[in-house]
Amino acid sequence: MIAVSACLLGINCKYNGNNNENEKVVNYLKDKKFILICPEQLGGLSTPRNPAEIINGDGYSVINNESKIVDKNNKDVSIEFIKGANESLKIAKMYECRKAILKEGSPSCGSNFIYDGSFSGKKISGIGATAALFRKNGIKVISETKL
């Protein structure tokens, strides 16, 4: 079983109310078993919601309470992102997921890069909170860009 960011399959759960439907992901999953997750929604955040970025760290530092995730209005949403990561992990374990395809760049799901926390569109090498928690628990995380 594969855990998949719901936005990649056309679910309108992205921060701006839209999705990131990806034809490559849709085609890849045609003959596979998968479960959809949206860590932000599972953490209690609404859709749409203000964009959020990790400040001074990455997903590992967020789940270790060493850095935080704030939205564009500087509201700390770390608790919701950590809750969403934990709920996503519960689902992944329940369905015995060994692999996850997660949305690159997201403060939850990014697996190779995240935004730098300045809300300027600048990307840096890093990982989101859910992706970090999945890897820490032995779930292989890949980006939709690496399929």
C-alpha positions in Angstrom: 0.0 0.0 0.0 1.2 3.5 -0.9 0.3 6.7 1.0 -0.3 9.6 -1.4 -0.7 13.3 -1.0 -4.4 13.8 -1.8 -3.7 17.0 -3.8 -1.7 15.0 -6.3 -4.8 13.1 -7.3 -7.0 16.1 -7.8 -8.4 16.6 -4.3 -8.9 20.3 -3.6 -7.0 20.4 -0.3 -4.1 22.7 -1.3 -3.6 25.8 0.9 -5.3 28.0 -1.8 -8.3 25.6 -2.2 -7.0 24.1 -5.4 -5.0 20.9 -6.1 -1.8 19.7 -7.6 -3.2 16.9 -9.8 -0.3 15.1 -11.5 -0.9 12.9 -14.5 2.3 10.9 -13.9 1.1 10.0 -10.4 -2.4 9.1 -11.6 -1.0 6.8 -14.2 1.6 5.3 -11.8 -1.1 4.4 -9.3 -3.6 2.8 -11.8 -2.7 -0.8 -10.9 -1.6 -0.2 -7.3 -3.3 0.0 -3.9 -3.0 3.4 -2.3 -4.5 5.6 0.4 -4.9 9.4 0.3 -3.7 11.7 3.0 -3.6 15.5 3.5 -1.6 16.2 6.7 -2.7 19.8 6.9 -6.4 18.8 6.9 -5.7 15.9 9.3 -4.0 18.4 11.6 -7.2 20.5 11.7 -6.3 23.3 9.3 -9.0 24.6 6.9 -9.0 24.6 3.1 -8.3 27.2 1.9 -5.7 28.4 4.5 -2.9 30.8 4.6 0.4 29.5 3.1 2.9 28.3 5.7 6.6 27.7 5.7 9.2 26.2 8.1 11.3 28.8 9.9 15.0 28.1 10.7 15.0 24.3 10.1 13.2 21.5 8.4 10.6 18.8 9.1 13.0 16.9 11.4 13.5 20.0 13.6 9.8 20.7 13.6 8.8 17.3 14.8 11.6 17.6 17.5 10.2 21.0 18.5 13.4 22.8 17.6 11.9 25.0 14.9 8.4 26.1 13.9 6.0 26.4 11.0 4.3 29.8 10.6 1.7 31.0 8.1 2.1 34.2 6.0 0.5 36.2 8.9 3.2 34.9 11.3 0.8 32.7 13.1 2.5 29.6 14.5 0.8 26.5 13.1 3.4 24.0 14.2 1.0 22.1 16.4 -1.4 21.5 13.5 1.4 20.4 11.2 2.8 18.0 13.9 -0.7 16.6 14.6 -1.3 16.2 10.9 2.1 14.3 10.5 1.2 12.0 13.4 -2.3 11.3 12.1 -0.9 10.7 8.6 1.6 8.2 10.1 -1.2 6.4 12.0 -3.1 6.0 8.7 0.1 4.8 6.9 0.8 2.3 9.6 -2.9 1.1 9.7 -2.7 0.4 6.0 0.9 -1.0 6.2 2.3 1.5 3.8 5.9 1.0 3.0 6.1 3.9 0.5 4.7 7.4 0.2 4.4 9.7 -2.8 4.2 13.2 -1.3 4.0 16.8 -2.8 7.4 18.3 -3.2 8.0 21.7 -1.6 5.3 21.4 1.0 6.1 22.1 4.7 4.4 18.8 5.4 5.2 16.7 2.4 8.4 18.0 0.7 11.0 15.3 0.5 13.9 17.1 -1.3 13.2 20.8 -0.9 11.0 23.2 1.1 10.5 27.0 1.0 13.0 29.0 3.0 10.6 30.6 5.4 10.8 34.1 3.9 7.6 33.7 1.8 9.6 34.9 -1.2 9.3 31.7 -3.3 12.9 30.7 -2.6 13.4 27.0 -2.2 16.1 25.3 -0.1 17.2 21.7 0.4 15.0 20.2 3.1 12.2 18.0 4.1 8.7 18.6 5.4 7.3 17.5 8.8 5.2 14.5 7.6 7.9 13.3 5.2 10.4 13.5 8.1 8.2 11.5 10.4 7.5 8.9 7.7 11.2 8.4 7.0 12.0 8.3 10.7 9.4 5.4 10.9 10.8 3.4 7.9 8.4 4.6 5.2 10.2 5.4 1.9 9.2 8.9 0.8 9.5 10.0 -2.8 8.4 13.1 -4.6 6.0 13.2 -7.5 8.9 14.7 -9.4 11.0 11.5 -8.9 8.5 9.0 -10.3 
